[in-house]
């Protein structure tokens, strides 16, 4: 049935098994939602577990800066860890903010204040908001507060006063805050916030997520497709090809998942038209 078809479509058919009913399941499994198990990030997950247990559960203020290129599992890994430790962290106040959603860097202060129960904070002067937030964060015998700031580099401001203020909070006397910042830049705390280096108490612990290697990407793709019923939907040759190309450019797992899902959509369309 492939005779007379363009050569490109012949290659597609060779790379993929023709199991029509399985295509929908495969495409669903290749979506970038956080899976039940994060592969090739065991070391980073272990460090996150240790940090949260030591600081939040152990009621010891501190900060952690997580860096890594897009698609390396930073946010997914932290989200999975918070879920795994849900019971242990139940007595703490957890605030998760994506800084991309803020109108400007200064908006982080009223956003945090409102999460701490200070209604109408966005109408107050910035200095008053910060004072009230700091009062809550240093209140003795109050629950620990965990603040996660995703896309933290969006808090870039003149003189970096916003980032400095936030990173200084865990070092305040009697502070009950544990801060976790997430961004792409490996050197954000060194390059943008050099003053932190002069104050060891303000300097965050660093955790970098390296790009995924070819073998790691191939393993992730193989594991995602394992639950597909019936025969293999995607040949190993296709998976290895995708993993090799993506690892050479970015090591972005989301990109690899997107490419494979799109490839299956194309082949599914070809098979239907045969």
Legacy VTK file of the C-alpha trace (Angstrom):
# vtk DataFile Version 3.0
C-alpha trace
ASCII
DATASET POLYDATA
POINTS 274 float
0.000 0.000 0.000
3.018 2.299 0.337
3.920 2.133 -3.335
3.614 5.467 -5.058
3.751 7.407 -1.753
6.473 10.070 -1.285
9.735 8.836 0.204
9.312 10.910 3.352
6.100 9.109 4.265
7.767 5.744 3.642
10.400 6.676 6.257
7.657 7.618 8.731
5.951 4.265 8.269
9.247 2.457 8.816
9.922 4.315 12.060
6.501 3.723 13.605
4.436 0.602 14.194
0.992 0.806 12.635
-1.246 0.251 15.655
-4.033 2.770 15.032
-5.976 2.334 18.321
-2.774 2.894 20.300
-1.981 6.299 18.829
-4.399 8.218 21.068
-3.004 6.566 24.196
0.572 7.264 23.104
-0.148 10.948 22.427
-1.771 11.256 25.849
1.251 9.683 27.566
3.613 12.055 25.764
1.973 15.189 27.158
4.303 17.273 29.319
2.290 16.909 32.543
4.357 15.799 35.540
4.502 11.959 35.591
4.152 9.795 38.702
7.884 9.145 38.588
10.604 11.557 37.445
13.439 9.682 35.787
17.096 10.795 35.701
16.487 13.313 38.500
17.021 11.065 41.527
19.963 13.103 42.836
18.130 16.436 42.571
14.994 14.971 44.172
17.054 13.652 47.074
18.630 17.095 47.644
15.198 18.771 47.580
13.848 16.249 50.102
16.807 16.872 52.403
16.517 20.658 52.123
12.790 20.748 52.874
13.059 18.322 55.766
16.015 20.161 57.295
14.608 23.657 56.923
10.799 23.488 56.862
10.245 20.409 59.014
13.261 21.283 61.161
12.035 24.894 61.536
15.328 26.336 60.314
15.122 29.366 58.021
17.121 29.267 54.795
17.054 29.677 51.030
17.660 27.568 47.947
18.228 28.749 44.380
17.354 26.204 41.665
18.794 26.854 38.200
18.739 25.074 34.862
17.708 25.486 31.241
14.030 25.110 30.224
12.757 21.530 30.206
15.320 20.168 32.663
12.727 19.298 35.319
13.206 22.100 37.871
9.581 22.972 38.570
8.343 19.424 37.997
10.867 17.984 40.436
10.037 20.500 43.152
6.297 20.034 42.623
6.660 16.256 42.936
8.767 16.646 46.097
6.204 18.951 47.712
3.530 16.373 46.911
5.613 13.542 48.393
6.150 15.553 51.601
2.568 16.822 51.822
1.975 15.196 55.212
5.253 16.435 56.731
4.639 19.994 55.443
0.966 20.144 56.435
1.657 22.385 59.436
3.461 24.998 57.318
2.184 27.816 55.120
3.175 27.155 51.490
3.104 29.974 48.939
3.882 29.253 45.281
4.092 32.195 42.881
5.018 32.293 39.200
6.728 35.663 38.801
5.844 35.727 35.082
2.232 36.358 36.150
3.129 39.520 38.099
2.615 42.932 36.492
6.054 44.057 37.680
8.762 43.056 40.121
7.315 45.180 42.949
4.019 43.241 42.716
5.630 40.291 44.456
5.276 41.985 47.855
1.477 42.461 47.864
1.103 39.000 46.275
2.985 37.425 49.199
1.176 39.629 51.742
-2.238 38.531 50.468
-1.199 34.879 50.657
-0.263 35.531 54.281
-3.768 36.796 54.968
-3.146 40.527 54.656
-6.122 41.540 52.498
-5.929 44.747 50.488
-2.131 44.829 50.595
-1.954 45.992 46.972
-3.399 49.359 48.030
-0.734 50.053 50.649
2.663 51.690 50.314
5.464 49.279 49.475
7.361 50.005 52.702
4.246 49.249 54.776
3.655 45.977 52.925
7.233 44.831 53.451
7.117 45.774 57.140
3.924 43.754 57.684
5.282 40.764 55.771
8.509 40.810 57.781
6.530 41.046 61.022
4.629 37.885 60.065
7.772 36.076 58.911
9.548 36.750 62.206
6.616 36.119 64.555
7.711 33.644 67.215
5.841 30.336 67.492
4.083 30.989 64.173
4.010 28.240 61.501
6.952 28.006 59.127
6.425 29.723 55.772
7.713 28.208 52.528
7.755 30.639 49.596
8.478 29.272 46.107
9.181 31.903 43.451
9.203 30.334 39.995
10.727 32.365 37.121
12.500 34.387 39.804
14.592 36.297 37.276
11.417 38.258 36.456
11.960 40.125 39.742
14.860 41.967 38.106
14.667 45.659 39.155
16.780 48.791 39.453
19.532 48.078 41.959
18.024 44.586 42.407
16.328 45.844 45.581
13.421 43.391 45.170
15.626 40.302 44.933
17.914 41.504 47.719
14.939 42.119 50.008
13.492 38.662 49.359
16.816 36.849 49.845
17.467 38.769 53.077
14.198 37.661 54.693
15.419 34.182 55.778
18.353 35.800 57.629
16.194 38.162 59.716
16.298 37.485 63.486
13.729 34.793 64.402
12.833 34.327 60.731
10.340 31.538 60.012
10.873 31.684 56.253
12.240 29.107 53.858
12.685 30.580 50.380
13.075 28.643 47.126
13.783 30.561 43.920
13.708 28.977 40.455
15.138 30.460 37.243
17.104 29.482 34.139
20.302 31.430 34.838
23.026 29.438 36.586
24.799 32.559 37.849
21.830 34.719 38.891
22.870 34.980 42.536
26.536 35.671 41.660
26.090 37.973 38.672
22.994 39.959 39.655
23.275 39.763 43.447
26.979 40.114 44.289
26.209 41.603 47.732
24.880 38.242 48.852
28.406 36.847 48.710
29.460 39.247 51.474
26.683 37.990 53.760
26.905 34.221 54.271
23.541 34.128 56.073
21.807 35.564 52.986
23.619 33.362 50.484
21.311 30.600 49.177
22.154 26.962 48.739
22.514 26.252 45.009
21.031 23.376 43.018
21.596 23.155 39.265
19.624 20.917 36.908
21.872 20.001 33.948
20.429 19.362 30.467
19.271 15.795 29.875
21.704 13.574 27.975
20.793 11.488 24.918
20.497 8.322 27.002
18.391 10.044 29.656
15.991 11.476 27.061
15.672 8.105 25.343
14.941 6.452 28.686
12.299 9.081 29.551
10.573 8.573 26.193
10.702 4.778 26.501
9.229 4.929 30.018
6.439 7.278 28.943
5.403 4.903 26.158
5.613 1.691 28.198
1.924 1.678 29.262
0.718 1.714 25.624
-1.256 -1.479 25.076
-0.336 -3.850 22.277
2.817 -3.590 20.178
5.308 -0.742 20.237
3.895 2.451 18.745
7.334 3.960 18.231
10.466 2.126 17.172
13.634 2.477 19.223
15.351 3.933 16.156
12.905 6.851 16.168
13.287 7.400 19.920
17.090 7.342 19.695
17.016 9.737 16.738
14.823 12.228 18.632
16.892 11.940 21.829
20.158 12.470 19.952
18.903 15.575 18.127
17.327 17.211 21.205
20.280 16.477 23.504
22.648 18.068 20.960
20.652 21.309 20.976
19.119 21.786 24.428
18.580 18.629 26.487
14.979 19.827 26.912
12.696 16.911 27.871
9.543 18.883 27.042
10.861 19.475 23.530
11.573 15.754 23.068
8.053 14.857 24.251
6.516 17.462 21.938
8.484 16.216 18.912
7.485 12.589 19.470
3.852 13.484 20.026
3.781 15.560 16.847
5.510 12.756 14.909
2.867 10.268 16.055
0.124 12.681 14.964
1.665 12.887 11.478
2.032 9.117 11.159
-1.510 8.569 12.470
-2.776 10.876 9.731
-0.710 9.037 7.101
-1.987 5.638 8.229
-5.605 6.803 8.098
-5.136 8.017 4.534
-3.605 4.751 3.263
LINES 1 275
274 0 1 2 3 4 5 6 7 8 9 10 11 12 13 14 15 16 17 18 19 20 21 22 23 24 25 26 27 28 29 30 31 32 33 34 35 36 37 38 39 40 41 42 43 44 45 46 47 48 49 50 51 52 53 54 55 56 57 58 59 60 61 62 63 64 65 66 67 68 69 70 71 72 73 74 75 76 77 78 79 80 81 82 83 84 85 86 87 88 89 90 91 92 93 94 95 96 97 98 99 100 101 102 103 104 105 106 107 108 109 110 111 112 113 114 115 116 117 118 119 120 121 122 123 124 125 126 127 128 129 130 131 132 133 134 135 136 137 138 139 140 141 142 143 144 145 146 147 148 149 150 151 152 153 154 155 156 157 158 159 160 161 162 163 164 165 166 167 168 169 170 171 172 173 174 175 176 177 178 179 180 181 182 183 184 185 186 187 188 189 190 191 192 193 194 195 196 197 198 199 200 201 202 203 204 205 206 207 208 209 210 211 212 213 214 215 216 217 218 219 220 221 222 223 224 225 226 227 228 229 230 231 232 233 234 235 236 237 238 239 240 241 242 243 244 245 246 247 248 249 250 251 252 253 254 255 256 257 258 259 260 261 262 263 264 265 266 267 268 269 270 271 272 273
